[in-house]
Every structure is written in structure tokens, then in C-alpha cells.
Amino acid sequence: MEPFGLVGFVTDFGEGPYAGALRAVVKCLGAEPVDLDHSVPSFSVIAGAYVTFSLYKWLPPGSAVVAVVDPGVGGPRRPLLVETRNYYLVGPDNGVLYPAAADDGVSRVYILDPDRVASLVRERARCPGFHRGWRVSNTFHGRDVFTPAAALAATGVEPSRLGDEADPESVEKLEVVWEREVRGRLTVKVVYVDRFGNVALSTRRMLPEGAEVEVTDLRGHAWRVRVGRTFSDVREGMMVMYLNSFGFLEIAVNKGSAAERLHAKPGDRLSLRVIKSSNQ
């Protein structure tokens, strides 16, 4: 794989000093940062995995992606660099990397060694922040481990210099494409909620356009939603279900928030049942 020198970011940091620090580190190490999404819902590993899976392939081959949704930072979870057929995926071993890695095909997996990463950073960094009493922090591995490792790999450093190789089967698994169907009822997970309140689901199955679907949450609350192509297929304030731009089934409210209407957040399960077909 020919390194391309780009590092994309998927985090739950929001805009502020943490996201800014990641961009600065990438520039400091001679690569270019690309902000993919810093608005992943806080602590939601499944939402981070969905965004990483949906966006990694929009970067040129040879790029690195840092996915940092890491509620276990500083704990026993492993810091990983996954080399796929076309990319370097870097982040915690909590499932956030798995869907993208499996999609592109895993070549090798490395457990990052913070001391080895830090040594290479001190050799190559062009900013004073890494040379004035800096040490790897306990709570900001995004700045101190993951982003430096990604920038180094994306600029040609052999990943084996950053850590020891591990069994690819040992990587924590998490599915963003997931569904269970029993007696005509499809159970899915909420995998993402965007700033508009649109609710992305863990299925890529398209239901019949024009049909009505009963959407039920785990508490038994039910709503009727029409299947369409886009938001304006229903009147303002009504819910509509469609395939979103990343190919996942999604629920929206025309000029409103489906997440508020459904009281839905990433990780929740919903049940779908077609109650009226398009030709009825």
C-alpha cells in the first residue's frame, strides 16, 4: 500500500480544543487532517463504528482513519492499528474499527506500543509541544497515541515499528449491519442520530415504497411511518422511512426530529412490521 499522507477523524469530541489538537498533531508530523465527524454521540461506540464504516472509503487509498469513541480510555482495552487492503484504521479495540476493517479486508493488526510511538514522534515532530516535558497522558490517547500512529503510518512508517502484531481474530467485533426477522417483524438497532434528528438503522433492506410500517420500541410504543424516497414525500411534521445516502434504512420527520418523536438513541432496538403494502 502506497501511503497517501491523509488522516481522517471520527470522534465524539465535538468542536473544541480536543479536535483541534488532533489536527495540529497531524500537521506537526507532516500529514494532512480531514475532519470526517467530530459529532458522534458521546460514548456511542456503535455510532462511531457506523460513521467510520460509512466514510472511510471516501478517503484515497493509503490514508489513515482515526476513530476515537473511547469511554474506556486509560483502561485495559487495547490500542490498535489495523492495516486493511487499502487503509490504516487506528483506535481503541472496542468494536469501533471492526465494521470498516472487515469491509475492506484485514491484512494485519498491531497493538500499539505508546513508548515506541512516542519515541518516533520525538524524532519526527516539528512542533514544540512534543519536546517540552510531554508524556503520554492517561486520558487523551487520541492526541498522544492514536493520531501520531496514524500520521506516521500515513507518511510511510512501517506499522511494525509502532507495535507488535496480533491475531486479527482477536479484534473486538461489532456489527453495524444487523437485523433479525421473526414472523414478519424485523428487529433492528439505531446506529446513528444526526443533528437533524434523523435516525439511521442497522439494516440496508429497502421496504416497499409507499407502504406503511409499524415501528415499535422495546416499551411497546408504536408509530406508523410511510416508506418513501426523501423527506418531502410526506407532509411537514410527518415521519418517513427511506434509504439514506450511505445505503442504510433511516427514519426522519419532515422539518422535525425523528429521534425526539421516537425517543431513540444509538444502541436502541426498534421493531418494524409492514402493515400496509404499496398496492393496497
N, C-alpha and C positions, 0 to 999 in steps of 0.2 A: 504494500500500500504506500503510495506516494503522499507524504504529509502535505496538507494544504495551508496550514497556518491560521485556521479559523477555530474559535472556541465559542460554542453556543451555550446559553444558560437557561436552565429551567429551575426556578426556586420558588419558595413561599416567603421570600424576604420582603416583598413589596419594594417600592422605590424608596431609596434612602441610603445611608452610609454602607450597609452591608452589600447591596447590589453594586454600589459604586466601587467598593473595594475590590470586588471580583474583576470588574472591567479594568481597573488600574493594574492589578497583578498580571493580567493577560498582556497588556501593553508593555509592562515592565519586562516581560520575558520574550518580547519580540513577536507576539502573535496579535491577531485582531479579534475583539469580542463581538458577539452577536447576541442581543437580548431576545430570546425566544419567548419567555414568560416568567416574570417575577411575581405574578399574582395568583399562583396556585394557592388554594385554600390552606390555611395554616395547618401543619401536621398531617395533611392528607396525602399519604403515600400513593394511594390509588389514583388520585387526580394528577399527581406528578408523573406517574407512570403513563397515564393516558396522554398527557401533553408531550412527553418525551417520545412516546411511540408515534404520535401523530406528526411531529415536527422534525425529527432527526433527519429524515430523508430529504428535507428541503435545503439542507446544507450540502456543499460539494463533498464528494468522497475525499477522504483524507483529513476531514475536520474532526474535532473532538466535541463532545457534548458533556457538560457538567450538569447533573441532575441532583440538586440538593434539597430534598424534603427529608429532614433528618432529625426527627424527635429523639432518637437515641444517641445523638452526638456525644462523644466522650465516653460512651459505654462500650459493651462488648461487641457490638456489630462491627463487621469488617469494612475497611475502606478498599474499594475495588477500582481497578481499571480493566474494562472488558474490551478486548480487541475483536471487532467483528470483521466481516469480509471487507467493509468499506469505511468503518468509523472507529473512533476510540470513545467509549462511554465510561464516564467516571462518576462515582458517587458512592453512597453507603450501600451495603449489602442488606437492604430491607425490602427488595422487590421493585424499587423504583426503576432500575435499569433493565429488568428482565424482559418485559414485552418487546422493547426495541431491540435488545440483543438477540432474542430468539427470532425476531422478524428478519433481521439482516444476516443472521448466522454467526455463531460464536466461533472465533478462531482460537483465542487464548484468553485466560483470565489470570490477573495478577492481584495479589494482596499488597496494597501499597505500604511501603515502609516509610513512615513520616521522617525518620532520620535521614534516609537516603534521598528522599525528595528534598528535604531542607538543605542537604549538602550541595546538590545540584543547583538549587535556587541561589545559594550564596555565590556559586561560581558564575552564574549567568545573569542574575538580576541587575537591571540598570537603574533601579530606584533605591534611594537610601533607606526606605522602610525595612528592607531585609538585611540591613547592615548595622543597625543601631540598637543592639540589645534584643533583637527579635527572637522569639522562640515560638514553637508550635503551641497554640492555645488549646485549652480543653473544650472550648465551646464554639470555635469558628474554624472548623476543618474545611469549610468552603473556601476560605481565603488561604489557609495555611497548608492544606494537603491536596484537596481535590482540584482546585483551579491551577495551582502550579504544575501538578502532574499532567493535567490535560494540555496546558500550554507547552510543556516540554515535549509531550508525545506529538502534538500537532506541528511542532517545529523540528521534528526529526530525531528526538532522543528515543533510543530503543526502550520499549516498556520494561524489558527485563532489568534495566538499570534502576527502575523505580520500585520494584518489589519482587517477591517470589511468586512463581507460577502456582496456580491452584486448579483443582478439578472443576471443569465447567459445570458438572452436575451438582456441585456444592452451592451454587449461587441460589440465593433465596428467590423462590418463584412466586409470581403474582400475575393474574390474568386480567387484562382489560377487555378482552373479547370473551364474554361468559354469558351463558343462558341455560335455563332448564325448562323443559316443556313437559307438562303433565296434564292430560285430559283437556287439551286445547287452551291451557293457561300457561303463558310464558313468564317465567320469573327472571328478572334482570337486576343489575346493580346500577346505581348512579355513579358515574365515573368522573364527572366534572360539572361544575356550575360556573358559567362565565359571568362577566359584570352586568349583563343584561338579565340575568336570572334564567337563561336557557339551560335546560337540564339534559346533559348527554348521558346516554345509556350504554350498557356494555354489550350491545348487540349490533350487528351490521345487517340484520334482516330487515328488508323493507316490507311493510304491511300494505295491503291493497289500498291504493289511493282512492279517497272518497269514503272509505269505511269509517265506522265509529268504533273506538276502542275503549273498553272499561279499564281504567288504571286504578289499582288498589294498592294501598300501602300496608305495612305489617299490622297496623292498628285496625284495619278493616275499612278505613275511609276510602270512598270510591268517587271517581270523576269520569265523565265522558269526554273523550278527546277525538277530534276528527283528524284523519290522516290526509295530509296534503303535500305540496311541493315546497311551499315557502310561507312566510308569516301572513301575507295578505290574502291567503286562501280562506281565511276566516275573518269575521268582523273584529274590530278593535275590542280588546278585553277578553276574547275567546282563546281557548287553548288549541294548539295544532301540533301534530306529530309529523316528522319528516326526516329524511336522511340529511345530516349536516354536511358541512364542507369537507370533513375528514372521513365521511362514509359511515358514521355511527347514527343510530336512531336517536332522535332528540325531541324533547317537548319544550314548546315555547308558548308564551302568551303574546298575542299581537299588541305591541306597545305596553307590555306589562312583564311581570316576573313569574315564570312557572315555578321557580324554586319557592317563592313565597306562597303561591297558591297551593302547592303540593307539600309544603313544609319539608322539602327534600334537600339533602346534603350528600356529598360524596361518601360512598360506602353503604348508603341506604339501599334496601331492596324494594322493588316495585313489581307488581303482577299485572300482566297485560292480557286482555281477552277481547278478541274481535266480537262485537255484539251485533253489528250491522254491516254487512258487506256492501261494496260499492254498487252492486247491481240490484240491491233490494229496494 
